[in-house]
Amino acid sequence: MEDRNFDDLAERFRKRIYGGLKGEIRLAVLQRDLADYVNFDSADGERPVVLDAGGGQGQFALDLAAAGHRVWITDISQAMLDLADEQVQARDLQSRVSLVQCPLQQLRGMAEIPPADLVLCHAVLEWLGEPQQALVHLAESVKAGGYLSLTFYNRRALEFRLLQRGSLRQLDRHLDSGTWGGHPGSLTPQNPLLPEDVKDWVAQAGLSLVAHSGIRCFHDFMTPEMRDKLPEHAIVEKELVYSRIDPYRALARYVHLLCRKV
């Protein structure tokens, strides 16, 4: 299985994944988790170095750059980096943001990218042919005492969605073949991951788990009619409440693991 390049889907990602209520829920969970554990204040006045690996359009990383941090955004897709550059220019962040086109697996060979206090890898592993090995590369990019913020598409949520729809034969085909992606333009990842597997990989890479949250625990199971009736802030608020409570967290569309390198 080859790693997925998103040159052909950059605009769809901007509209479908990062925009709207889905993006608000994602941002709220990430902000809460990092604020609870990651201290961005430095005694010596140095701002933390942030690396957004496979960062695409870099929405979350650019907010950190706007707060004064030094940010590197890397991606295999030039189209995604071009969209990131539009925002860098619009927000006048050129002095704080560097954009580098390279595969995640080559990060440690890039001399211009320093070891990071915080590495972001959001919605990337599920598109890779060898996600466990990629996690090893990510861990190598984190400074001792630094953090890795990892989000990935939850296979349990996809399985439950197919069960809920009665798509039992489709589920069996996926389980038998080990492939999950849809048509070439689909935003369903080719390699959705099991949270229990990823937590094992985190430990094997020498990282300790400090936070585990679900992103979109119930949003995707609501009917569009019901979502439209409710204030968006109320949905975001409840998503935050249930994002750390099982069984809701176990069925979230995405999982966030915040890990620390000892």
N, C-alpha and C positions, 0 to 999 in steps of 0.2 A: 504494500500500500504506500503510495507516494504522499508527501506532504502537500496540502492544498494551498495554492496561490490564489489570492482574491482580487487579482487585477480585473476580472470580469464581473465581480459582485460588489465592488466598493460602494457604489451609490445605494444599492439595496441594503447593505449593512447600515449605512448612515440613517436610512429612513426606518427600517424595520427593527433593528436591534438597539440602536442608541437613542432614537427619538421617542417621544411620547411617554406614556405611563410606564412602559417596560424599562426605559432608560432611567426614569425617576426612581423606580424601586431599586434597580441595580446600584445607582449612585448612593442612595440612602443607606443601603446595607454596607457598602464598601466604606463610606465615610464613617459610619458608626463603628465598624470593626477596627479600622485603623486608629481612630481617635481613642478607643479604649486601651490600645496596647502600644502604639508607636509614638514615641516622643520626638517631635520634630524640632525641639529647641536644643541648640548645641551650646555648651558652656564656653567654647572657644570662639563662638560667633560664626563658625562655618555652617553653611546650610547643607543638609543631607543631599547626597547624590542619589538620584532616582533613575532607574533603568526600566523602561517599558518594553519588554521583549515580545516581539510579535504584536507591537502596540497599535498597528493599523492607523486609525485616525487620531488616536491618542487623547480621547476626551478627558479621561480621569487624570492622566499625566499632565495635560496642559493646565488643569486647575492647580496642580501642585507647582508648576512653573510660575503661574500667576501669583502664587503665595511666596515666591522668592527662591524656590529650590532649583538646583541645576539638574536638567532632565535630558536623558538620551532616549529617543524613540527609535526602535529598530523594527524592520519588517522585511519579509521577502517580496512583498508586493509594492512596486513603485506607485501604482495607482492609489493605494491606501495612503502612502506617505505624501503624495501630492495633495490629498484632501487634508491631511494633517498640516501641511505647509500653508495651506490657505488660512487655517485658523491661527497658526503661528504669526503670520503676517497681520491678520485682522486684529489680533490681540497684542501686537507689538512685543512678542516674546523671543525675538531672534537672538538676543544676547544670552538667553537661558536655556534654549532648546536646540539640540543637535539631532538631525534626522539621518539615519544610517540604513541603507538597504543591505541586509545580510540575513541569511538563515539563522534561526535561533541556535542551531548547533555550532555556529562559528563565532559566537559571542566572545569567548575567552581568547580567541586569536586576533581580536580587534584591539590593537594597541591604544587607539584613541578613546576607548571606553573603559573608564576606571571601575574597580570593584565598587558595588553599590551598597548604600545603607538600606535601600528599599528597592527590591525588584518586583515589578508588576508583570504578571503573565495571565491575561484575562481572555478566556474563551479561545485558547490556542491549542492546548494539548489534544483536544478531541478531533482536531483536523490533521494530526500528525500520524505518520506510519509507525513511529517508535516513541510513544509518549513517555515511557519510563526513562529511556535514555535521555530524552530532552529535559526531564526533571533534574537529572544529574548535572547537565550543563547549566541549568538555572542556578542550582545550589552553588556551583563553582563561581558564579558571578556575584554572590552575596558576600559582603564583608562579615568577618566574625562579629557576632552581636547584632547583625542586621536581620532584615525580614524579607520574606517572600510572600507576596499576596497572589494567591492562585485561584482562579475561577475556571470551572469546566462544566460542560454539559452532562447532566446526570442521566445515566442510562436507565435508572430505576423509574424516573419520571416518564421517560419515553415508553418504557414497557407498560406502565400503568395507563398511560394515555391510549395505547393500542388496546389494552384490555377493556378500558372504559367504553371504547367505540365498538367493541365486539370484533376487532380485526385480529382474530386468533390465528388464522392462517398466515397473515402477514407477519405477525410476531414470531411464529415458528420458523418462517423463512429467514428472518433476520438472525434468530438464535442459531439456526443450523449453519448458515453461511458465514456468520461473524461479521457481516457488513450491514450498515444501518442507513447510509445516506440515500437520499432520493434521487431525482433526476439531476443532471449536471448543474442546473441553476438553483437547486434546493438549498435552503439554509439549515437543513437537518444535517448535523455533522456526520462524517463518515465513520467516526470511531468514538461514540459516546462512552463515558467511563463510569465504572462502579466506584462510589466513594470509598468503600472498604479497600479497594485495590490502591487507589491514589494515596490514602493515608499510610498504607504499608510502604509505598515508594518514597513518601516523604521521610519516614523514619530511616529507611535504607540509605537515603541521600545525606544523612547526618543532620536533619532538621527536626526541631521539636514543634509540635502543633500547639498553638496558643488560642486559636479561635476557629470555630466551625459554624458557618451559617448557611442557610438556604436563601436563594434569590428567586422570587416568584413562587412562593409556597402554595398559594391558592389562586393567584391572579389568572393563570392559564386555564383553571378549571371552572371559572365563572363564565356564564353566558355573556356575549357582548351586550345584550339588552340590560342585564343586571349591572355590568361594569359602567354603562353609560348613565345609569340612574344615580350612582354614588359619587360623592366628591372624590377627586383623585387623592387629595391629602388624607382622607379617611382610609383608603386602600393602602397607601404607603405606610401609614401609622400601624395598621394591623399586620402588614407584612413584616415590619420590624419586630413586632411582638412575637410572632410565631416563627420567625426565621431561626430561632435557636431552640425550638421545642419540637421534639419528635412526637408523633410520626410526621408532622407537617414538614419539618426540615428534610426528612428522608425522601419526600416526593417533590421537592423544589425542582424547578426546571434547571437551574444552575446551582452549583455548590461553591462557596467561598471558604478556602482554607488559608488562614494566616499562620505562617511558620517562621520560626526564629532559628538562626544559625548560631550555635553555641561557640 
